[in-house]
Amino acid sequence: HKLQHAKIYGPTLRLANTDFSPIDFRRLKTRFPYIFLVPQVRFLDFLAAEASKLPDFRLVMGANVEQLIEEDGQVRGVRYLAADGVHEVRAALTVGADGRFSKIRHLAGFQPIETSAPMDILWFRLPHISGDLPEAEGRVLGGIGIGRVLVVFDRFDYWQVAFVFPKGQYQNLRAAGLESFRRAIVEIEPSFTEHVKAITDWHQCSLLSVESSRCPLWYKPGMTLIGDAAHVMSPIGGLGIN
């Protein structure tokens, strides 16, 4: 509860105006028969708090890596820029976990092989309102319709929504207007008829360009890349998280 987490025993989806749950994790013969969801910002705070209990852990916020320290053909650490100037930290292993636009990957000279993904996502919030789907709290909702997909996460005090549509169609979506966009949401999830009235400006939505890529080589002596820095994965099925 402190992390605003949710146990998901199975997503409820809507297709052709019919609700169904294609997966029921409670049938798994395992100690934890569910997916455990935590908002990323809360999870990062949790990791930092737990790691701070270790005697040799140090977290420097607002620090940007500027250069790899390389000696005798091996990475020995990094030089980084912080609010009080340039600093140096040396390590037996430098890990690039800095995402799809990895600075560590760039400094190491690794070039990812890009592949094409046929979709983009609009990411936005909808408010919780009175009498709001109480049975759905702590679950993932979703629906499919007219070539588009809606994925909904219950964040307790608001709904986090992903509107998935064909790649390259964002300008057409905007040109059709906000009313058309709100109507497209409701066509997939009719229970959001009142919620979508809160969308009054395109700036309330963030466009996420779905990409995928991989580095044929993701390590060198003294350094390795992990996560999106090494391979940007499609968000379908939570692969990016995994």
C-alpha positions in Angstrom: 0.0 0.0 0.0 2.9 2.3 0.8 4.1 1.9 -2.8 0.7 2.2 -4.3 1.0 -1.3 -5.7 -1.6 -3.6 -7.2 -1.9 -7.4 -7.4 -3.2 -8.3 -10.9 -4.8 -11.8 -11.0 -5.8 -11.4 -14.6 -6.6 -8.5 -17.0 -10.2 -7.8 -18.0 -10.5 -7.0 -21.7 -13.3 -5.7 -23.8 -13.8 -6.9 -27.4 -17.0 -6.4 -29.4 -18.8 -5.0 -26.4 -18.0 -8.2 -24.4 -15.8 -8.4 -21.3 -13.6 -11.4 -20.9 -10.4 -12.4 -18.9 -8.1 -14.4 -21.1 -5.7 -15.1 -18.3 -6.3 -16.1 -14.7 -3.0 -16.2 -12.8 -4.6 -17.8 -9.8 -4.4 -21.2 -11.5 -0.6 -21.1 -11.4 0.9 -23.5 -8.9 3.3 -20.9 -7.5 3.7 -18.8 -4.3 2.8 -15.6 -6.0 0.0 -16.2 -8.6 -0.3 -12.7 -9.8 1.5 -9.8 -11.5 2.7 -7.1 -9.0 2.4 -3.6 -10.5 4.2 -0.5 -9.0 4.4 2.9 -10.7 8.0 3.4 -11.9 8.7 6.5 -9.9 7.5 4.8 -6.7 9.7 1.7 -7.5 12.8 3.8 -8.1 12.3 5.6 -4.8 11.9 2.2 -3.2 15.1 0.9 -4.7 17.0 4.0 -3.6 15.7 3.7 -0.1 16.5 0.0 0.3 20.0 0.5 -1.3 20.8 3.4 1.1 20.8 0.8 3.9 23.9 -0.7 2.4 27.2 0.7 3.8 28.9 1.1 0.4 26.0 2.5 -1.6 26.0 6.1 -2.7 23.4 7.8 -4.9 24.3 11.0 -6.8 21.2 12.8 -8.2 21.4 15.2 -11.2 24.8 13.7 -12.3 25.4 13.3 -16.1 28.1 11.0 -17.4 30.4 12.9 -19.7 33.3 10.5 -20.4 34.4 6.9 -19.9 37.7 6.4 -18.1 39.6 3.9 -20.2 43.1 2.6 -19.4 45.0 -0.3 -21.0 42.0 -1.2 -23.1 39.6 -1.5 -20.2 36.9 0.8 -18.8 37.8 1.9 -15.3 34.9 4.1 -14.5 33.3 7.4 -15.6 33.7 11.2 -15.3 30.4 12.9 -14.6 29.1 16.5 -14.3 27.2 17.4 -11.2 25.9 20.7 -9.9 29.3 21.4 -8.2 31.4 20.5 -11.2 33.1 17.5 -12.8 33.9 14.4 -10.7 35.4 11.0 -11.3 34.3 7.6 -10.0 36.3 4.4 -10.6 34.8 0.9 -10.6 35.7 -2.7 -11.5 32.5 -2.7 -13.5 30.6 0.2 -15.1 27.0 -0.7 -15.9 25.1 1.3 -18.5 21.4 1.2 -17.4 20.5 4.5 -18.9 17.7 3.5 -21.3 17.0 3.7 -25.0 19.0 6.9 -25.5 22.0 5.5 -23.5 24.9 7.9 -23.1 27.1 5.0 -22.0 26.3 3.1 -25.2 27.2 6.2 -27.3 30.5 6.8 -25.4 31.4 3.1 -25.9 30.8 3.4 -29.6 28.1 0.7 -29.8 25.5 1.2 -32.6 22.1 -0.6 -32.1 20.4 -2.3 -35.0 17.0 -0.7 -35.3 13.8 -2.6 -36.2 10.4 -1.1 -37.0 7.4 -1.3 -34.8 4.0 -0.8 -36.4 2.4 1.3 -33.6 2.6 4.4 -31.4 1.0 5.2 -28.1 -0.7 8.2 -26.5 -0.2 8.1 -22.8 -2.5 10.2 -20.5 -4.5 10.3 -17.3 -8.2 10.1 -16.6 -9.7 11.0 -13.2 -11.4 8.7 -10.8 -15.0 9.9 -10.4 -17.9 9.1 -8.1 -19.2 5.5 -8.6 -16.2 4.7 -10.6 -15.7 1.0 -11.5 -15.1 -0.1 -7.9 -14.6 -3.7 -8.9 -11.8 -2.8 -11.2 -9.5 -1.2 -8.5 -6.1 -2.7 -8.6 -6.5 -4.3 -12.0 -5.5 -3.8 -15.5 -8.3 -3.1 -18.0 -8.2 -3.0 -21.7 -10.1 -3.2 -25.0 -9.7 -3.6 -28.7 -11.7 -1.8 -31.4 -11.5 -0.2 -34.9 -7.8 -1.0 -35.2 -6.9 0.5 -31.9 -6.1 -0.8 -28.4 -6.8 0.8 -25.0 -4.8 -0.3 -22.0 -5.9 1.1 -18.5 -4.0 0.9 -15.2 -5.6 1.8 -12.0 -3.3 4.2 -10.1 -5.7 4.4 -7.1 -6.4 8.2 -7.5 -6.5 8.3 -11.3 -6.5 6.0 -14.3 -3.3 5.8 -16.4 -4.3 5.1 -20.0 -2.4 4.0 -23.1 -4.2 4.5 -26.4 -2.4 2.4 -29.1 -2.8 3.2 -32.8 -1.0 2.5 -36.1 2.5 4.1 -36.4 2.7 7.4 -38.2 -1.0 8.3 -37.7 -0.6 10.8 -34.9 -1.1 13.9 -37.1 -4.3 12.3 -38.6 -5.5 11.6 -35.1 -5.0 15.2 -34.0 -6.5 16.6 -37.2 -9.7 14.7 -36.5 -10.0 16.7 -33.2 -10.3 16.0 -29.5 -14.0 15.1 -29.7 -13.2 12.4 -32.2 -10.4 11.2 -29.9 -12.7 11.1 -26.9 -15.3 9.2 -28.9 -12.7 6.6 -30.0 -11.8 6.0 -26.3 -15.5 5.6 -25.3 -16.1 3.2 -28.2 -13.6 0.9 -26.7 -14.4 1.5 -23.1 -18.0 2.9 -22.7 -17.7 3.3 -18.9 -15.3 6.2 -19.6 -18.0 8.4 -21.1 -17.7 11.0 -18.3 -14.0 10.5 -17.7 -13.0 11.6 -21.2 -14.5 15.1 -20.7 -11.4 15.8 -18.7 -9.3 15.7 -21.9 -9.5 19.3 -23.1 -6.0 19.8 -24.6 -3.6 17.6 -26.6 -0.9 18.7 -24.2 -2.5 16.4 -21.6 -1.3 13.4 -23.8 2.3 12.3 -24.3 3.2 10.6 -27.6 5.4 7.5 -27.1 7.1 6.4 -30.2 7.3 2.6 -30.0 10.7 1.4 -31.1 12.7 -1.8 -30.9 16.4 -2.3 -31.4 19.3 -4.4 -30.2 23.1 -4.1 -29.8 25.0 -7.1 -31.4 27.7 -6.3 -28.9 26.7 -4.9 -25.5 29.9 -5.2 -23.4 33.6 -4.6 -23.4 36.2 -5.1 -20.6 35.1 -3.3 -17.5 31.7 -2.3 -18.9 28.3 -3.8 -19.8 24.9 -2.5 -21.0 21.6 -3.7 -19.6 18.0 -3.1 -20.3 16.9 -0.7 -23.0 20.5 0.5 -23.3 21.3 -2.9 -24.8 18.0 -3.8 -26.4 14.9 -1.6 -26.7 12.0 -4.0 -26.6 8.4 -3.6 -27.6 6.1 -2.7 -24.6 3.6 -5.4 -25.8 3.0 -7.9 -23.0 5.3 -6.0 -20.7 8.4 -7.1 -22.5 10.1 -3.8 -22.0 9.7 -4.2 -18.2 11.0 -7.8 -18.3 
